[in-house]
Amino acid sequence: MAHLLNAIDRQLAAWFEARGQGAYRVGQVRRWLFAQRVAGFAEMTDLPQAVREELARDFTVWSTEIARHTRAEDGTEKLLLTLADGGQIECVLLREGPSPGLSPEGRGIRRTICISTQVGCGMGCVFCASGLEGVERNLTTGEIVEQMLRLQMLLGADERLSHVVVMGMGEPLANLDALLPALEEASREDGLGISHRRITISTVGLPKAMRRLAETDPRYRLAVSLHAPNDALRRQIVPISEKIPLADILAEADHYFERSGRRLTFEYVLLAGLNDRPAQAAELADLLAGRTAIVNVIPYNPVAGLPYRTPSVAAQRAFRQTLESRGVSVHFRHRKGDAIDAACGQLRRRSKESRVKSREPDTRGRGRPGSLALDS
Ligand code: SAH
């Protein structure tokens, strides 16, 4: 059976045409999937019953199974998905701001989804859980779209997705062929309707792929994971950078900025005793001087079995003040969903370790929080 989400328009247009049905049927199915958030063809009630049944015979909407669904007190929800070939990926829904019911005008409300692009990761950043066992394979477009739809289904009827960050497992720029059509579905008016500037692609910094993105589709926000202010230290933290000097990455980031006009983000995971000294903040400020950029500092989220530590609050503050005193815009990423291992790759890893086979029901999350398992 074909996975519908791999190429919705192309597959459906051909299918309806072969049956003498109007092209408007494609739009009907899209509306049910993206706007009405239904689980399958059976619920698409403006299509004739026979058509729905035939669609269900020829296409599957879902190619993954929910292996685990966790929800933290702060509203963060995480899905561990098992792919058709048995691989596992994670994706996360982050809630910020008051619940919509309390604040009808919707100011300050964010519903951000964080999605994966690969099973595992080949970049090998020393502190990250996703890459501990290397990369297994790229995800398909359908598997990426599926994460977005499944996360959207966790929302209450009065909630809407506002942002997408491609910051889950894997290196997005190593899988642009599948990612770009998936993000197209996120941004299209008859897709998730999320504007390009609210979609961020995070990369370890692959210059050739950054160039390709700049030349083909510079509408998204770009975030570049630096983690170090010089090549010597970066090589220790980001092994892939052995062959990729910071200067090349920054040159491509600047080129992307020229093409996109969008402020760049530089990510910096703060690791105690390794890259968190004020002198390193000063060096980072010098490195980034003159750029329209924001530095997203992420205090290390501990991964079981790895030797790294989260810097003290005082060290975090000193790092921030040094950057700010040198004119750098800084954002500290608040840790969300710690209790459910929301940092990339952690849940999958734990699942592998404990060989948890338990299956949470596909509840769609509405009004049934009691049925959600909290990771211990
Ligand atoms: N491959 C992409 C996307 C990775 S995930 C990239 O490198 O940018 C997005 C961010 O989360 C990256 O900056 C990554 O370094 C960071 N990250 C990964 N594991 C982390 C951890 N345990 N604690 C804090 N940040 C982490």
Boltz pocket constraint, residues with backbone or C-beta under 6 A from the ligand:
constraints:
  - pocket:
      binder: B
      contacts: [[A, 123], [A, 125], [A, 127], [A, 128], [A, 129], [A, 166], [A, 167], [A, 168], [A, 169], [A, 170], [A, 171], [A, 172], [A, 202], [A, 203], [A, 204], [A, 205], [A, 223], [A, 224], [A, 225], [A, 267], [A, 268], [A, 269], [A, 298], [A, 299], [A, 300], [A, 301], [A, 302], [A, 303], [A, 343], [A, 344]]
      max_distance: 6.0
